[in-house]
Amino acid sequence: MASRLNPYISFTDNARQAMEFYRGVFGGTLALNTFGEYGAPDTPEADKIMHGLLETDGGFTLMGADTPPGMEHNPGTNITVSLSGDDADELRGYWEKLSGGGTVLVPLEKQMWGDEFGQCVDQFGIGWMVNIGQQQA
């Protein structure tokens, strides 16, 4: 998969409804994963969305999730730019440049879902997420 750049929107307990709404607007395929599916099955947020991905026939990609407990949700600043793909060298290069001079929120490292992931705020205050997927053999 080529690297792609797309918006990632944070919601407060209504990511499922919002992502389903956007699917109704743009069409396409919607995949939703809950916090319960990724290690928090017995928590109040088990049914909340940890990651939502809408891919449209027109080539749009939109991602979104519910804001997890302990993280602040600020309407108006709740969009992060996501870079994802499986070209690890290319994406690590972007990560180094984006995080340099900025603030690393989550170091770029292997996560529980199997991919490498990192989150930072660049020197201009823009939030970025980088996800390096595992190449399929």
Disulfide bonds with the S-S distance in Angstrom:
none
